[in-house]
Amino acid sequence: MCFPDVHLEVGYSRMVSRITTVAFQGIEAVPVDVQVHVGPGMVAFTIVGLPDKAVAESRERVRAALSASGLALPAKRVTVNLAPADLPKEGSHYDLPIALGVMAAIGAIPAEFLDAYVVLGELGLDGTLAPVTGVLPAAMGANALGKGLICPQESGGEAAWADRDMDILAPRSLIQLANHFKGTQVLSRPIAKLHGNAGSLPDLAEVKGQESARRALEIAAAGGHNLLMTGPPGSGKSMLASRLPSILPPLTPRELLEVSMIASLAGELAEGKLTDRRPFRAPHHSASMAALVGGGMKARPGEVSLAHNGVLFLDELPEFNPQVLDSLRQPLESGEAVIARANHRVTYPARIQLVAAMNPCRCGHAGEPGHQCRRGERCASEYQSRVSGPFLDRIDVRIDVPAVTAADLIGPAESEPSAAVAERVLEARKIQEKRFLDLGIACRTNAQAPASAVEAIAQPDETGIAFLHRAAESLQLSARGYHRVLKLARTLADLDGLERVSRIHLAEALSYRGQDASRRAA
């Protein structure tokens, strides 16, 4: 046996043992005290403290895992309390802390060894440990408490990113962990893993024609602006959108941790490896509100949060449920997805760059030379009205993407590659970061700038001010639309390397309000 001889009927060294684990509220790891009491009474194994079904079933997995590891439960009453008792407990990661709490309560392992750790992990019936979600936020929370972390081996590389000096144990099984505490086997600290990013991203050099769309894509990337492309089927809208990540700068270390914590909670970190590529999420238009914004029974992050610090691409925009689209208005404005339920409220970060594509009408060819729809203009108006004015008002760049002609395809084999465009985007981003750092504003791109700072950072010259006043009145811009035009003009000036916004930048920014510029937003 790998465990020391334990006399189960006499002399418990500690009738109540305490193990620290976590519950997740958004990306925050809240400490949970696992209290295990083994005492006289009717033989039973009870878990209290608002456990969900997965936590309630832990007793069967713990019982089988202990038996497989050579340690049977005593013929006593085992009571497990998950404190605070009024906080809902969800997930299978409570298995390991409960099992270690039982082992400490009956003297199988020294309880004082576990005081310095936060513990989480799922148990198999044979005593092995299975990976769980949320290890990275749990490691961050443990580090904030000044504790180490015990987690399954497959999640160790993920946990190691929290702090290079943090004490982390990542065993394969209960036996291996017990042997480590006995001193017969030493567990080495896991190594932080970074995904290899096999394969290159799609390159803009493969896009033929569409020079105006390429220009709009570069502007959107430089300032983090939302983009809407309207054009007939096959004009290259999805092709252009898929190449946006290739011109975006890589994630900063802070952004990398934020993105990875959300991916960890969603169980999308393969083998515990992190990646410095910005997320690119493209949900199907049948996605529900809970899938897009987040929610469900366990208030999980949605696509808008999984795209945090990256791109959310909505293809066939009017095909989405209008209520689902309008639910994105608050995350687009605040950078957070707030999920409120009767018993709890969860907030996930959702600072995204929205890219959307749509056909001009249901048949897809409205406005093309020689095309006549038997439903007339009503076909396009009804189709486009599925996207509300307030939603459109949050999109800075709206462009028409015409159909590609045969002459475009027969032309030069390649156009400017993504690497050249990415250099200009990076230079513009550096200008913005320095500007906001000097002003003490906590944002990184022009699109994120608060309204209070927009007029200061994008103050036009005299001719620009006069032009802007005339344009704002004729186009009936809302207050939000006015500020978004200024932000976009500031990005255009940054791409040109100019300190002052001029009339030409404002004119180009206003041209990107698109065919819906005259619609007043609610």
C-alpha positions as CSV (number, residue, x, y, z in Angstrom):
1,M,0.0,0.0,0.0
2,C,1.1,3.5,-0.7
3,F,-0.6,4.9,2.4
4,P,0.6,4.4,6.0
5,D,-1.4,2.1,8.2
6,V,-4.4,4.0,9.6
7,H,-6.4,2.9,12.5
8,L,-9.9,4.0,11.5
9,E,-11.7,3.3,14.8
10,V,-9.5,5.2,17.2
11,G,-7.5,8.4,17.7
12,Y,-8.4,10.8,14.9
13,S,-5.7,13.5,14.8
14,R,-8.2,16.0,13.6
15,M,-12.0,15.4,13.7
16,V,-12.6,18.4,11.4
17,S,-10.2,19.1,8.5
18,R,-10.2,22.2,6.3
19,I,-9.2,22.5,2.7
20,T,-9.3,25.6,0.6
21,T,-10.7,25.5,-2.9
22,V,-12.5,28.1,-5.1
23,A,-15.9,28.9,-6.7
24,F,-16.1,31.0,-9.9
25,Q,-18.0,34.2,-10.2
26,G,-17.2,35.4,-13.7
27,I,-13.4,35.2,-14.0
28,E,-13.0,35.8,-10.3
29,A,-12.1,32.9,-8.1
30,V,-13.8,33.1,-4.7
31,P,-12.3,31.1,-1.8
32,V,-14.4,28.2,-0.6
33,D,-13.6,26.5,2.7
34,V,-14.1,22.7,2.5
35,Q,-14.8,21.5,6.0
36,V,-14.8,17.7,6.5
37,H,-16.1,16.2,9.8
38,V,-15.8,12.5,10.5
39,G,-17.6,11.4,13.7
40,P,-19.9,8.9,15.3
41,G,-23.5,8.4,14.1
42,M,-25.3,6.6,11.3
43,V,-23.0,5.7,8.5
44,A,-23.5,8.3,5.8
45,F,-21.6,10.7,3.4
46,T,-23.3,14.0,3.2
47,I,-22.3,17.2,1.3
48,V,-24.0,20.5,2.3
49,G,-23.5,24.1,1.2
50,L,-25.6,24.6,-1.9
51,P,-23.9,21.9,-4.1
52,D,-25.1,21.3,-7.6
53,K,-25.6,17.9,-9.1
54,A,-22.0,17.4,-10.1
55,V,-20.8,18.4,-6.6
56,A,-23.4,16.1,-4.9
57,E,-22.2,13.2,-6.9
58,S,-18.6,13.8,-5.7
59,R,-19.2,11.5,-2.7
60,E,-19.5,8.4,-5.0
61,R,-16.3,9.4,-7.0
62,V,-14.5,10.1,-3.7
63,R,-15.5,6.8,-2.2
64,A,-14.4,4.8,-5.2
65,A,-11.2,6.7,-5.7
66,L,-10.2,6.2,-2.1
67,S,-11.0,2.6,-2.3
68,A,-8.9,2.2,-5.5
69,S,-6.0,3.9,-3.8
70,G,-6.0,1.5,-0.9
71,L,-8.0,3.5,1.7
72,A,-11.5,2.7,2.6
73,L,-13.9,5.2,4.3
74,P,-14.5,4.5,8.0
75,A,-17.8,3.3,9.3
76,K,-18.6,6.8,10.5
77,R,-20.7,9.7,9.6
78,V,-18.9,11.9,7.1
79,T,-20.2,15.4,6.7
80,V,-18.7,17.9,4.2
81,N,-19.6,21.6,4.4
82,L,-18.7,24.0,1.6
83,A,-18.5,27.4,3.1
84,P,-19.8,30.0,2.7
85,A,-23.0,28.0,2.7
86,D,-25.1,30.6,0.7
87,L,-22.8,30.6,-2.3
88,P,-23.8,28.2,-5.1
89,K,-21.1,25.5,-5.8
90,E,-20.9,24.2,-9.3
91,G,-18.6,21.8,-11.1
92,S,-16.5,18.6,-10.6
93,H,-13.4,20.4,-9.3
94,Y,-14.6,19.9,-5.7
95,D,-13.7,16.1,-5.9
96,L,-10.1,16.4,-5.0
97,P,-10.5,18.9,-2.1
98,I,-13.2,16.7,-0.6
99,A,-11.1,13.6,-0.9
100,L,-8.0,15.3,0.7
101,G,-10.2,16.6,3.4
102,V,-11.5,13.1,4.2
103,M,-7.9,11.8,4.2
104,A,-6.7,14.5,6.5
105,A,-9.6,14.0,8.9
106,I,-8.8,10.3,9.3
107,G,-5.0,10.9,9.6
108,A,-4.1,9.4,6.2
109,I,-2.1,12.5,5.3
110,P,-0.9,15.4,7.6
111,A,-3.5,18.1,7.6
112,E,-0.9,20.9,8.1
113,F,0.7,20.1,4.7
114,L,-2.5,21.1,2.9
115,D,-3.0,24.4,4.7
116,A,-0.6,26.2,2.2
117,Y,-2.5,25.1,-0.9
118,V,-5.7,25.8,-2.9
119,V,-6.9,22.5,-4.3
120,L,-9.1,21.6,-7.3
121,G,-9.4,18.6,-9.5
122,E,-11.8,15.9,-10.7
123,L,-11.4,12.3,-9.5
124,G,-11.7,9.2,-11.6
125,L,-13.0,6.0,-10.0
126,D,-9.5,4.6,-10.1
127,G,-8.0,7.5,-8.2
128,T,-6.5,9.3,-11.2
129,L,-7.1,13.1,-11.6
130,A,-8.9,14.5,-14.7
131,P,-8.4,18.1,-15.9
132,V,-11.0,20.7,-14.9
133,T,-11.9,24.1,-16.2
134,G,-10.9,27.4,-14.5
135,V,-7.4,26.3,-13.3
136,L,-5.7,29.6,-14.5
137,P,-8.2,31.9,-12.6
138,A,-7.9,29.5,-9.6
139,A,-4.1,29.8,-9.7
140,M,-4.4,33.6,-9.9
141,G,-6.7,33.6,-6.9
142,A,-4.4,31.2,-4.9
143,N,-1.5,33.5,-5.6
144,A,-3.4,36.5,-4.3
145,L,-4.1,34.5,-1.1
146,G,-0.4,33.7,-0.8
147,K,-1.0,30.0,-1.2
148,G,0.2,27.3,-3.6
149,L,-2.0,25.2,-5.9
150,I,-2.7,21.5,-6.2
151,C,-4.4,20.6,-9.6
152,P,-4.4,17.7,-12.1
153,Q,-1.2,17.1,-14.1
154,E,-2.8,18.0,-17.4
155,S,-3.7,21.4,-16.0
156,G,-0.3,22.1,-14.5
157,G,1.1,24.0,-17.5
158,E,-1.9,26.3,-17.4
159,A,-1.5,27.0,-13.6
160,A,2.2,27.8,-14.0
161,W,1.4,31.0,-15.8
162,A,0.1,32.6,-12.6
163,D,3.5,33.2,-11.0
164,R,6.9,31.7,-11.7
165,D,7.7,31.4,-8.0
166,M,4.4,29.9,-7.0
167,D,4.3,26.4,-5.4
168,I,2.3,24.2,-7.7
169,L,1.7,20.5,-7.4
170,A,0.3,18.6,-10.4
171,P,-0.1,14.9,-9.6
172,R,-1.5,12.2,-11.9
173,S,-3.3,10.5,-9.0
174,L,-4.2,10.5,-5.4
175,I,-1.4,8.0,-4.7
176,Q,1.2,10.1,-6.3
177,L,0.1,13.1,-4.2
178,A,0.1,11.1,-1.0
179,N,3.6,9.8,-1.8
180,H,4.8,13.3,-2.3
181,F,3.6,14.3,1.2
182,K,5.2,11.2,2.6
183,G,8.5,12.1,1.0
184,T,8.8,8.9,-1.1
185,Q,8.2,10.7,-4.4
186,V,8.9,14.3,-5.3
187,L,6.6,16.1,-7.7
188,S,8.4,18.6,-9.9
189,R,6.9,22.0,-10.7
190,P,5.0,22.1,-14.0
191,I,6.3,24.2,-16.8
192,A,4.2,27.1,-18.3
193,K,3.2,26.1,-21.9
194,L,2.6,28.2,-24.9
195,H,0.8,26.9,-27.9
196,G,3.0,26.5,-31.0
197,N,0.4,28.3,-33.3
198,A,1.0,25.7,-36.0
199,G,0.1,27.1,-39.4
200,S,0.1,30.6,-40.6
201,L,-2.9,32.9,-40.7
202,P,-4.8,33.7,-43.9
203,D,-2.9,36.5,-45.7
204,L,-4.3,39.7,-47.3
205,A,-2.0,39.0,-50.3
206,E,-4.6,36.4,-51.4
207,V,-7.3,39.0,-51.8
208,K,-7.6,40.3,-55.3
209,G,-9.3,43.7,-56.0
210,Q,-11.4,45.2,-53.2
211,E,-8.9,48.1,-52.5
212,S,-11.5,50.2,-50.7
213,A,-12.4,47.2,-48.5
214,R,-8.7,46.5,-47.7
215,R,-8.3,50.2,-46.7
216,A,-11.3,50.0,-44.4
217,L,-10.0,46.8,-42.9
218,E,-6.6,48.4,-42.1
219,I,-8.3,51.5,-40.5
220,A,-10.5,49.2,-38.4
221,A,-7.5,47.2,-37.2
222,A,-5.5,50.4,-36.5
223,G,-8.1,51.9,-34.1
224,G,-10.0,48.8,-33.0
225,H,-13.1,50.0,-34.7
226,N,-16.3,48.0,-35.4
227,L,-16.8,47.2,-39.1
228,L,-19.8,46.3,-41.3
229,M,-19.4,45.1,-44.9
230,T,-22.4,45.0,-47.2
231,G,-22.2,43.3,-50.6
232,P,-23.6,40.5,-52.8
233,P,-22.8,36.9,-52.2
234,G,-19.3,35.9,-53.3
235,S,-17.8,39.4,-53.1
236,G,-15.3,38.4,-50.5
237,K,-16.7,39.7,-47.2
238,S,-16.0,36.6,-45.2
239,M,-12.6,36.3,-46.9
240,L,-11.6,39.8,-45.8
241,A,-12.9,39.3,-42.2
242,S,-10.9,36.1,-41.8
243,R,-7.7,38.0,-42.6
244,L,-8.2,40.7,-40.0
245,P,-6.3,38.7,-37.3
246,S,-3.2,38.6,-39.6
247,I,-2.8,42.4,-39.4
248,L,-3.6,42.8,-35.7
249,P,-0.7,43.1,-33.2
250,P,-0.1,40.2,-30.9
251,L,-1.6,40.1,-27.4
252,T,0.3,41.9,-24.6
253,P,1.1,39.8,-21.5
254,R,-1.9,41.4,-19.6
255,E,-4.2,40.7,-22.5
256,L,-2.9,37.2,-22.8
257,L,-3.8,36.4,-19.2
258,E,-7.3,38.0,-19.6
259,V,-8.1,36.0,-22.7
260,S,-6.7,32.8,-21.3
261,M,-8.6,33.1,-18.0
262,I,-11.9,33.2,-20.0
263,A,-10.8,30.3,-22.2
264,S,-9.9,28.4,-19.1
265,L,-13.4,28.8,-17.6
266,A,-14.9,27.7,-20.9
267,G,-12.6,24.6,-21.1
268,E,-11.0,25.8,-24.4
269,L,-7.3,25.6,-23.4
270,A,-6.0,22.5,-25.1
271,E,-3.5,20.7,-22.9
272,G,-3.2,23.8,-20.7
273,K,-1.3,25.7,-23.4
274,L,-1.8,29.5,-23.9
275,T,-1.7,31.3,-27.2
276,D,-0.7,34.9,-28.0
277,R,-3.0,35.0,-31.1
278,R,-6.0,37.2,-30.7
279,P,-9.3,35.3,-30.5
280,F,-11.4,35.2,-33.7
281,R,-14.9,33.9,-33.0
282,A,-17.5,33.4,-35.8
283,P,-20.8,32.0,-34.3
284,H,-23.5,30.7,-36.6
285,H,-26.5,33.0,-37.1
286,S,-28.7,30.5,-35.3
287,A,-26.9,31.3,-32.0
288,S,-29.1,32.0,-29.0
289,M,-28.8,35.0,-26.7
290,A,-27.1,32.8,-24.0
291,A,-24.6,31.5,-26.5
292,L,-23.7,34.9,-27.8
293,V,-23.7,37.0,-24.6
294,G,-23.4,34.3,-22.0
295,G,-25.7,32.7,-19.5
296,G,-27.5,29.4,-19.1
297,M,-28.0,27.6,-15.9
298,K,-24.3,28.1,-14.9
299,A,-23.9,31.6,-16.4
300,R,-21.0,30.6,-18.7
301,P,-19.2,33.1,-20.9
302,G,-20.6,33.6,-24.3
303,E,-19.0,34.2,-27.7
304,V,-18.7,38.0,-27.0
305,S,-16.5,37.2,-23.9
306,L,-14.6,34.4,-25.6
307,A,-13.7,37.0,-28.3
308,H,-12.4,39.4,-25.6
309,N,-9.3,41.4,-26.9
310,G,-10.0,39.9,-30.3
311,V,-12.6,39.8,-33.1
312,L,-16.2,38.7,-33.1
313,F,-17.3,38.0,-36.7
314,L,-21.1,37.9,-37.4
315,D,-21.7,36.7,-40.9
316,E,-25.2,37.0,-42.5
317,L,-26.0,39.7,-39.9
318,P,-29.7,40.2,-40.6
319,E,-30.2,36.4,-40.2
320,F,-29.5,36.7,-36.5
321,N,-32.4,37.1,-34.2
322,P,-33.0,40.8,-33.8
323,Q,-33.3,40.5,-30.0
324,V,-30.0,38.6,-29.9
325,L,-28.3,41.3,-31.9
326,D,-29.6,44.1,-29.7
327,S,-28.3,42.2,-26.6
328,L,-24.8,43.0,-27.9
329,R,-25.4,46.8,-27.6
330,Q,-24.4,47.0,-23.9
331,P,-21.3,44.8,-24.3
332,L,-20.2,46.9,-27.3
333,E,-20.5,50.1,-25.4
334,S,-19.2,49.1,-21.9
335,G,-16.8,46.3,-22.8
336,E,-18.5,43.9,-20.3
337,A,-21.2,41.3,-20.5
338,V,-23.3,41.4,-17.4
339,I,-25.4,38.3,-16.7
340,A,-28.0,38.9,-14.0
341,R,-30.0,36.1,-12.5
342,A,-32.4,35.9,-9.5
343,N,-29.7,34.3,-7.3
344,H,-26.5,35.8,-8.6
345,R,-24.9,38.4,-10.9
346,V,-21.9,37.6,-13.1
347,T,-19.7,40.0,-15.1
348,Y,-17.4,38.8,-17.9
349,P,-15.0,41.1,-19.8
350,A,-16.1,41.6,-23.4
351,R,-13.8,44.2,-25.0
352,I,-14.2,43.1,-28.7
353,Q,-13.8,44.4,-32.2
354,L,-17.1,43.6,-34.0
355,V,-16.9,42.7,-37.7
356,A,-20.1,41.9,-39.5
357,A,-21.1,41.0,-43.0
358,M,-24.5,41.1,-44.8
359,N,-26.1,40.9,-48.2
360,P,-28.0,44.1,-49.3
361,C,-31.3,42.2,-49.5
362,R,-32.7,38.7,-49.1
363,C,-32.0,37.8,-52.8
364,G,-28.5,39.3,-52.4
365,H,-28.2,41.4,-55.5
366,A,-30.0,44.6,-54.8
367,G,-28.3,47.6,-56.5
368,E,-26.3,45.6,-59.0
369,P,-26.5,46.7,-62.6
370,G,-29.1,44.8,-64.6
371,H,-30.7,43.2,-61.6
372,Q,-34.4,43.6,-61.0
373,C,-36.1,42.1,-57.9
374,R,-39.8,41.3,-58.4
375,R,-40.4,42.6,-54.8
376,G,-38.7,46.0,-55.7
377,E,-37.2,48.2,-53.1
378,R,-39.2,46.5,-50.3
379,C,-37.0,43.5,-50.5
380,A,-33.9,45.5,-49.4
381,S,-35.7,47.7,-46.9
382,E,-37.4,44.9,-45.1
383,Y,-34.2,42.8,-45.0
384,Q,-32.0,45.6,-43.7
385,S,-34.5,46.7,-41.1
386,R,-33.9,43.5,-39.2
387,V,-30.7,45.3,-37.9
388,S,-31.8,48.1,-35.5
389,G,-30.6,51.7,-35.7
390,P,-29.1,51.7,-32.2
391,F,-27.0,48.6,-33.1
392,L,-25.8,50.2,-36.3
393,D,-24.9,53.4,-34.5
394,R,-22.3,51.4,-32.6
395,I,-20.5,50.5,-35.8
396,D,-17.8,53.0,-36.9
397,V,-17.0,51.8,-40.4
398,R,-19.7,50.7,-42.9
399,I,-18.7,50.0,-46.4
400,D,-20.1,48.5,-49.6
401,V,-18.2,45.5,-51.0
402,P,-19.0,45.2,-54.7
403,A,-18.8,42.0,-56.6
404,V,-15.4,41.0,-57.9
405,T,-15.1,41.1,-61.6
406,A,-13.2,38.7,-63.9
407,A,-10.7,41.5,-64.6
408,D,-9.9,41.6,-60.9
409,L,-9.2,37.9,-60.9
410,I,-7.1,37.9,-64.1
411,G,-5.0,40.8,-62.7
412,P,-1.8,40.6,-60.7
413,A,-1.3,37.4,-58.8
414,E,-0.8,39.0,-55.4
415,S,-1.5,42.3,-53.6
416,E,0.1,43.8,-50.5
417,P,0.8,41.1,-47.9
418,S,-0.6,41.2,-44.3
419,A,2.9,41.7,-42.9
420,A,3.3,45.2,-44.6
421,V,-0.2,46.2,-43.4
422,A,0.5,44.9,-39.9
423,E,3.5,47.2,-39.6
424,R,1.4,50.3,-40.3
425,V,-1.2,49.1,-37.9
426,L,1.3,48.5,-35.2
427,E,2.8,52.0,-35.6
428,A,-0.6,53.5,-35.3
429,R,-1.4,51.4,-32.2
430,K,1.9,52.6,-30.6
431,I,1.0,56.2,-31.1
432,Q,-2.4,55.6,-29.5
433,E,-0.9,53.7,-26.5
434,K,1.6,56.5,-25.8
435,R,-1.1,59.2,-26.1
436,F,-3.4,57.5,-23.6
437,L,-0.5,56.7,-21.3
438,D,0.5,60.4,-21.2
439,L,-3.1,61.4,-20.5
440,G,-3.5,58.7,-17.8
441,I,-6.5,57.1,-19.6
442,A,-6.8,53.3,-19.2
443,C,-7.4,52.3,-22.8
444,R,-5.2,51.2,-25.7
445,T,-7.1,52.1,-28.9
446,N,-9.1,55.1,-30.2
447,A,-12.3,53.0,-30.3
448,Q,-12.0,52.4,-26.5
449,A,-11.5,56.1,-25.7
450,P,-14.1,57.5,-23.3
451,A,-16.4,60.3,-24.6
452,S,-14.9,62.7,-22.1
453,A,-11.5,62.4,-23.8
454,V,-12.6,62.2,-27.5
455,E,-12.8,65.9,-28.2
456,A,-9.4,66.5,-26.5
457,I,-7.5,63.8,-28.5
458,A,-9.3,64.5,-31.8
459,Q,-9.6,68.2,-31.9
460,P,-9.9,69.2,-35.6
461,D,-8.3,72.3,-37.1
462,E,-10.5,75.3,-37.9
463,T,-11.6,74.2,-41.3
464,G,-12.3,70.7,-39.9
465,I,-14.5,72.1,-37.2
466,A,-16.6,74.1,-39.6
467,F,-16.9,71.0,-41.9
468,L,-17.9,68.8,-39.0
469,H,-20.7,71.1,-37.8
470,R,-22.2,71.2,-41.3
471,A,-21.9,67.4,-41.7
472,A,-23.4,66.6,-38.3
473,E,-26.5,68.7,-39.0
474,S,-27.0,67.3,-42.6
475,L,-26.4,63.7,-41.6
476,Q,-28.3,64.0,-38.3
477,L,-25.6,62.3,-36.3
478,S,-26.5,61.2,-32.8
479,A,-24.1,62.2,-29.9
480,R,-22.7,58.7,-30.1
481,G,-22.3,58.9,-33.8
482,Y,-20.6,62.3,-33.5
483,H,-18.0,60.9,-31.1
484,R,-17.4,57.8,-33.2
485,V,-16.7,60.0,-36.2
486,L,-14.1,61.9,-34.2
487,K,-12.5,58.6,-33.0
488,L,-12.3,57.3,-36.6
489,A,-10.8,60.6,-37.8
490,R,-8.2,60.4,-35.0
491,T,-7.2,56.9,-36.3
492,L,-6.9,58.1,-39.8
493,A,-4.6,60.9,-38.6
494,D,-2.5,58.3,-36.6
495,L,-2.1,56.2,-39.7
496,D,-0.8,59.3,-41.5
497,G,1.5,60.1,-38.6
498,L,-0.2,63.5,-38.0
499,E,-0.8,65.1,-34.6
500,R,-3.9,67.1,-35.7
501,V,-7.1,65.9,-37.2
502,S,-7.8,67.7,-40.5
503,R,-10.8,68.1,-42.8
504,I,-9.7,65.3,-45.1
505,H,-9.7,62.9,-42.1
506,L,-13.2,64.0,-41.1
507,A,-14.4,63.6,-44.6
508,E,-13.2,60.1,-44.9
509,A,-14.5,59.2,-41.5
510,L,-17.9,60.5,-42.4
511,S,-17.9,58.5,-45.7
512,Y,-17.6,55.3,-43.6
513,R,-20.9,56.0,-41.9
514,G,-22.3,54.2,-45.0
515,Q,-25.7,54.1,-46.5
516,D,-27.3,54.3,-43.1
517,A,-25.7,57.5,-42.0
518,S,-28.9,59.4,-42.3
519,R,-30.8,57.1,-39.9
520,R,-31.2,58.6,-36.5
521,A,-30.3,56.2,-33.7
522,A,-32.5,55.8,-30.7
